[in-house]
Amino acid sequence: MVLPKIKNTWLLLIVITLLGNIMPMSSYLFGQLPSSDLEVFLADFNVLDEKIELNNLQNVSNNLGYDSQPWFSSDGEILLYASNRGGETDIISLNISSLEKTWLTETPNRSEYSPQFRPITEELSYITLSKDGIQDFRILEVMVKNGQQSKIETVLEKESIIGYYHWFDRDSYLCFVLPTENMNSTLQWHKLFNQTDSTNKNIILNMPGRSFLAIPDTEYLSFIDKRSAPWKIMSFDPITLDIKPILDVLDQSEDFAWLPNGYPVMGSGSILMHHNGHEWSILRDLSDAGITNITRLAINGKSKKIAIVGELIKNN
């Protein structure tokens, strides 16, 4: 079995080794409420052969409450994340050079999560959550005419239960659909038609994780399969809808990112680790920076920046 257009051979070796190792479904349940006191940290990284350096780590959110779900623009100049503001969650755009913050949403009685930029367009996409628990998948386009700025919001999927997603192209995305009374959480592949609520949907499997990312130098996406222990990072082919195992996750962690050289990165407590194709190795212990309970990660190869979500260690 061969990954198409793959340049990092260790991924291919792991796929071959693990093929056929998917276990029957177990009783893992979705639903750990996120910590209410998270911060977003930003650092520079440098990859030299198999040595990875992490420098200039700083707290860029510095905000009480929930700050999470970082996402880089394709050019690496902007970092999006969801941030608490007055008890609701809005979307912040952070210029990584100046560290200037801009609030992109301000919606009374509604919160926004999972910000991303839609491919090819200048549109911002996100999941909205109303006070009565209704979730929509929306895009926001900022228009400037005669020096005046206006925002146009469009609902892509109305009253859906999409929790997390990753755009593959302008009209298709891999997504985590929350459990219902009749079904566990599912990994689904959605394709939009004419930017309307008309969507072609394919269920890929049950019990996925919440992180979806493109695998560097391939045409594949990746996600975590939580159907059995140990959980696995999987590849997903958007053309054939095939899935294949890549490697076991670190300590049942649910969040990961990819370095440009194809090494996955995960966190465990205060330890940030990477897999070099043979084993998990320590990238850096962040306890010296006062960080613990690492969760979400985002990496951009162009700007050589890594965003890390974690909690500040509380001194008794």
C-alpha positions as CSV (number, residue, x, y, z in Angstrom):
1,M,0.0,0.0,0.0
2,V,1.4,3.4,-1.1
3,L,0.6,6.9,0.0
4,P,0.2,8.9,-3.2
5,K,2.6,11.7,-3.9
6,I,4.4,11.1,-0.6
7,K,7.9,12.5,0.0
8,N,8.5,11.4,3.6
9,T,9.2,7.7,3.5
10,W,8.9,7.0,7.2
11,L,5.1,7.6,6.9
12,L,4.9,4.9,4.2
13,L,6.9,2.5,6.4
14,I,4.6,3.0,9.4
15,V,1.5,2.6,7.2
16,I,2.8,-0.7,5.9
17,T,3.6,-1.9,9.4
18,L,0.3,-1.1,10.8
19,L,-2.0,-2.2,8.0
20,G,-4.6,-4.5,9.3
21,N,-4.3,-3.6,12.9
22,I,-7.6,-1.7,13.3
23,M,-9.5,-3.3,16.2
24,P,-13.2,-3.8,16.8
25,M,-15.2,-0.9,18.2
26,S,-15.1,-0.4,21.9
27,S,-17.1,1.7,24.3
28,Y,-15.2,5.0,24.3
29,L,-17.6,7.9,24.7
30,F,-17.3,11.4,23.4
31,G,-17.5,14.3,25.7
32,Q,-14.9,15.8,27.9
33,L,-15.8,19.4,28.7
34,P,-12.9,21.7,27.9
35,S,-11.0,23.4,30.6
36,S,-12.3,26.9,31.2
37,D,-8.9,28.4,31.8
38,L,-6.7,27.8,28.7
39,E,-4.1,30.0,27.1
40,V,-2.6,30.1,23.6
41,F,1.2,30.2,23.4
42,L,3.3,31.0,20.4
43,A,6.9,29.9,19.7
44,D,9.4,29.7,16.8
45,F,10.7,26.3,15.7
46,N,13.6,25.2,13.6
47,V,14.2,21.7,12.2
48,L,17.8,20.7,11.5
49,D,18.0,17.1,10.3
50,E,16.2,15.3,13.2
51,K,16.9,18.0,15.8
52,I,14.0,20.3,16.5
53,E,14.5,23.6,18.4
54,L,11.8,25.6,20.1
55,N,12.5,29.2,21.0
56,N,10.8,32.5,22.0
57,L,7.8,30.9,23.7
58,Q,5.3,33.5,24.8
59,N,1.7,33.7,26.0
60,V,-0.2,35.6,23.3
61,S,-3.7,35.2,24.6
62,N,-3.1,36.3,28.2
63,N,-6.8,36.2,28.9
64,L,-8.9,34.8,31.7
65,G,-11.2,31.9,30.6
66,Y,-11.2,29.8,27.4
67,D,-8.6,30.5,24.7
68,S,-8.1,27.7,22.3
69,Q,-8.5,26.2,18.8
70,P,-5.5,28.0,17.1
71,W,-5.4,28.0,13.3
72,F,-2.7,29.6,11.0
73,S,-3.4,31.3,7.7
74,S,-1.8,29.6,4.8
75,D,1.0,32.2,4.6
76,G,1.6,31.9,8.4
77,E,1.1,35.6,9.0
78,I,-2.2,35.3,10.9
79,L,-3.2,33.1,13.9
80,L,-6.9,32.6,14.5
81,Y,-8.2,31.4,17.8
82,A,-11.4,31.3,19.9
83,S,-11.3,33.5,22.9
84,N,-13.5,34.2,25.9
85,R,-15.0,37.7,26.0
86,G,-17.5,38.5,28.7
87,G,-18.6,34.9,29.1
88,E,-19.0,34.3,25.4
89,T,-16.5,33.0,22.9
90,D,-15.5,35.1,19.9
91,I,-12.8,34.8,17.2
92,I,-9.5,36.7,17.4
93,S,-7.1,37.4,14.5
94,L,-3.5,37.7,15.8
95,N,-0.8,39.3,13.6
96,I,2.2,37.1,14.5
97,S,4.7,39.8,13.6
98,S,3.2,42.7,15.6
99,L,1.1,40.5,18.0
100,E,-1.8,42.9,17.3
101,K,-5.2,41.4,18.0
102,T,-8.4,42.0,16.1
103,W,-11.8,40.7,17.1
104,L,-13.4,39.3,14.0
105,T,-16.8,38.4,15.6
106,E,-18.9,40.1,18.2
107,T,-22.3,38.4,18.5
108,P,-24.5,38.9,21.6
109,N,-26.1,35.6,22.9
110,R,-23.9,33.5,20.6
111,S,-20.4,32.0,20.6
112,E,-18.1,31.1,17.8
113,Y,-15.6,28.2,17.7
114,S,-13.2,26.4,15.4
115,P,-12.1,29.3,13.2
116,Q,-10.4,28.6,9.9
117,F,-9.9,30.4,6.6
118,R,-11.8,28.8,3.7
119,P,-9.5,27.8,0.9
120,I,-9.2,30.0,-2.2
121,T,-11.5,32.6,-0.6
122,E,-10.9,35.3,2.0
123,E,-13.8,34.0,4.0
124,L,-13.6,33.1,7.7
125,S,-15.4,29.9,8.7
126,Y,-16.5,28.8,12.2
127,I,-19.1,26.9,14.2
128,T,-21.7,29.0,16.0
129,L,-23.4,27.9,19.3
130,S,-26.5,29.8,20.5
131,K,-27.7,30.0,24.0
132,D,-30.3,27.4,23.4
133,G,-27.7,24.9,22.1
134,I,-28.2,25.2,18.3
135,Q,-25.1,24.8,16.2
136,D,-24.6,26.2,12.7
137,F,-21.6,26.0,10.3
138,R,-21.1,29.5,8.9
139,I,-18.8,31.6,6.8
140,L,-18.1,35.4,7.2
141,E,-17.0,37.6,4.3
142,V,-15.6,41.1,5.0
143,M,-16.5,43.5,2.2
144,V,-14.9,47.0,1.7
145,K,-16.7,49.4,-0.6
146,N,-16.1,53.2,-0.8
147,G,-14.0,52.9,2.3
148,Q,-16.8,51.4,4.3
149,Q,-16.5,47.9,5.8
150,S,-19.4,45.4,5.9
151,K,-19.6,41.8,7.0
152,I,-21.8,39.2,5.2
153,E,-22.4,36.0,7.1
154,T,-23.8,32.9,5.4
155,V,-25.0,29.6,6.9
156,L,-23.4,26.6,5.2
157,E,-25.1,23.9,7.3
158,K,-28.1,25.0,9.3
159,E,-28.8,23.5,12.8
160,S,-26.2,20.8,12.2
161,I,-24.2,19.2,14.9
162,I,-20.8,19.6,13.4
163,G,-18.2,20.1,16.2
164,Y,-14.9,20.2,14.3
165,Y,-13.9,20.3,10.7
166,H,-11.0,20.7,8.2
167,W,-11.4,22.2,4.7
168,F,-9.9,20.1,1.9
169,D,-10.9,22.5,-0.8
170,R,-13.4,25.3,-1.2
171,D,-16.4,23.0,-1.1
172,S,-15.5,19.9,0.8
173,Y,-14.4,19.2,4.3
174,L,-13.8,16.4,6.9
175,C,-15.8,16.9,10.0
176,F,-16.7,15.5,13.4
177,V,-20.4,15.2,13.9
178,L,-21.5,15.1,17.5
179,P,-23.4,12.1,18.9
180,T,-27.2,11.9,18.9
181,E,-29.6,9.7,20.8
182,N,-29.4,7.2,18.0
183,M,-25.8,7.4,16.9
184,N,-22.3,7.8,18.3
185,S,-20.1,10.6,17.1
186,T,-19.0,10.1,13.5
187,L,-16.3,11.2,11.1
188,Q,-18.0,12.5,8.0
189,W,-17.0,13.8,4.6
190,H,-19.2,16.7,3.4
191,K,-19.4,18.3,-0.1
192,L,-21.3,21.6,-0.5
193,F,-23.3,22.4,-3.7
194,N,-23.7,26.0,-4.8
195,Q,-22.8,27.3,-1.3
196,T,-26.2,26.2,0.0
197,D,-27.4,23.9,2.7
198,S,-27.5,21.2,0.1
199,T,-24.7,18.9,1.2
200,N,-23.6,15.4,0.1
201,K,-22.6,13.5,3.3
202,N,-20.6,10.3,3.7
203,I,-20.1,8.6,7.1
204,I,-16.5,7.4,7.3
205,L,-16.4,5.8,10.8
206,N,-17.6,6.2,14.4
207,M,-15.7,7.6,17.4
208,P,-13.2,9.9,15.7
209,G,-11.0,12.4,17.6
210,R,-11.4,16.2,17.2
211,S,-8.2,17.0,15.2
212,F,-8.1,17.0,11.4
213,L,-5.1,18.1,9.5
214,A,-3.4,17.8,6.1
215,I,-0.4,15.5,6.1
216,P,2.7,17.3,4.7
217,D,3.7,16.5,1.1
218,T,0.7,14.3,0.5
219,E,-2.8,14.6,-0.7
220,Y,-4.1,13.0,2.4
221,L,-5.8,14.4,5.5
222,S,-5.4,12.9,9.0
223,F,-7.4,12.3,12.1
224,I,-7.5,10.2,15.3
225,D,-9.4,6.9,15.4
226,K,-10.7,6.3,19.0
227,R,-12.7,3.1,18.3
228,S,-10.2,1.0,20.3
229,A,-7.1,1.3,22.4
230,P,-4.5,2.4,21.6
231,W,-6.0,5.3,19.6
232,K,-4.4,5.8,16.2
233,I,-3.5,8.6,13.9
234,M,-5.1,7.7,10.6
235,S,-4.8,8.9,7.0
236,F,-7.9,9.8,4.9
237,D,-7.9,9.9,1.1
238,P,-10.4,12.6,0.0
239,I,-10.7,11.0,-3.5
240,T,-11.4,7.4,-2.6
241,L,-12.5,8.0,1.0
242,D,-10.1,5.2,2.1
243,I,-8.6,5.3,5.6
244,K,-5.4,3.7,6.8
245,P,-3.5,3.7,10.2
246,I,-0.2,5.6,10.5
247,L,0.8,5.2,14.1
248,D,-0.4,5.0,17.7
249,V,-1.0,8.2,19.5
250,L,0.9,9.4,22.6
251,D,-0.7,8.6,25.9
252,Q,-4.2,8.7,24.5
253,S,-3.7,12.3,23.5
254,E,-6.4,13.7,21.2
255,D,-4.6,16.7,19.7
256,F,-1.7,16.7,17.3
257,A,0.0,18.7,14.5
258,W,2.5,18.0,11.7
259,L,6.0,19.5,11.4
260,P,7.0,20.3,7.8
261,N,9.3,17.3,7.7
262,G,6.3,14.9,8.3
263,Y,6.9,14.4,12.1
264,P,3.7,14.5,14.2
265,V,3.8,16.5,17.4
266,M,1.6,15.8,20.5
267,G,1.5,16.9,24.1
268,S,1.4,14.9,27.3
269,G,1.0,17.0,30.5
270,S,3.8,19.5,30.2
271,I,5.8,17.5,27.7
272,L,5.8,18.3,24.0
273,M,6.9,15.3,22.0
274,H,7.4,14.4,18.3
275,H,7.6,11.0,16.5
276,N,10.6,10.6,14.3
277,G,9.3,7.5,12.5
278,H,10.7,5.1,15.1
279,E,9.6,6.4,18.5
280,W,8.2,9.3,20.5
281,S,10.9,11.7,21.6
282,I,10.8,14.7,23.9
283,L,10.8,18.0,22.0
284,R,10.6,20.2,25.1
285,D,9.4,20.1,28.7
286,L,7.3,23.2,29.0
287,S,7.0,23.0,32.8
288,D,9.9,25.4,32.9
289,A,7.7,27.9,31.2
290,G,4.9,27.3,33.6
291,I,2.8,25.3,31.1
292,T,0.9,22.1,31.8
293,N,-2.0,20.1,30.3
294,I,-1.1,20.7,26.7
295,T,-4.0,20.2,24.3
296,R,-4.4,21.7,20.9
297,L,-1.5,22.5,18.5
298,A,-1.1,24.3,15.3
299,I,2.0,24.5,13.1
300,N,2.9,26.7,10.1
301,G,6.0,25.8,8.0
302,K,6.2,29.1,6.2
303,S,6.4,31.2,9.3
304,K,8.1,28.5,11.3
305,K,5.7,29.1,14.2
306,I,3.9,26.7,16.5
307,A,0.9,27.5,18.6
308,I,0.3,25.5,21.8
309,V,-2.7,25.5,24.0
310,G,-2.2,24.7,27.7
311,E,-2.9,25.7,31.2
312,L,-0.7,27.8,33.4
313,I,0.7,25.9,36.4
314,K,-0.9,27.3,39.5
315,N,1.4,28.0,42.4
316,N,-0.1,27.1,45.7
